[in-house]
């Protein structure tokens, strides 16, 4: 091989190596750690910088956080207090997340409703810059609508449907989780699960737990002046066909008991 051909070949190899390095860096930057939120949880999109998950005071419910590491055994913690995800990534702020199965309280009360989510006994704050996507991955096995608690009249502005039981929030793995005074790198975890569910599943046998436990949300909502009425979910029964539920180690363990579902503001 003459010198010119050698240099040309080497230049091509160098360019290919640089392209591969760039690709690896791009793929690394897109690596995500799934964060699952399940149960009686209020999600607030009101802050322009961060998503907040609030777990209301609800006797008989237990809040847990499970961290599944890349290697080793999972760690299970009881939740109470303030927790956060932090990232050095800067973003443009809140995006318009499309989650059709999520109950939006604006559907019932209009856009003037606000939360007092910061008053919840447990709050998890996640900057939008750390969020890659949000989707509902487990749904209620039945359809729900909402009715007024005072007269039973159906809320016609709410679209009856199966509602979100579990949200999957894909987080950038270069972020960290701050919990109990410690920092946990998300790239050391396969996934994280926050769950707020009844402690004794047998105690909710024969009742619709979502309807029974929904009033726990009321203490953390400021209703508009023209809509000072309470509402309750109404179970419309099973859908015609079985809805697939995403399989993982945290699939609902007390089937067929129906538990609590997520709402957002």
Order of alpha helices (4+ residues) and beta strands (2+ residues): alpha-beta-beta-beta-beta-beta-beta-beta-alpha-beta-beta-beta-beta-beta-beta-beta-alpha-beta-beta-beta
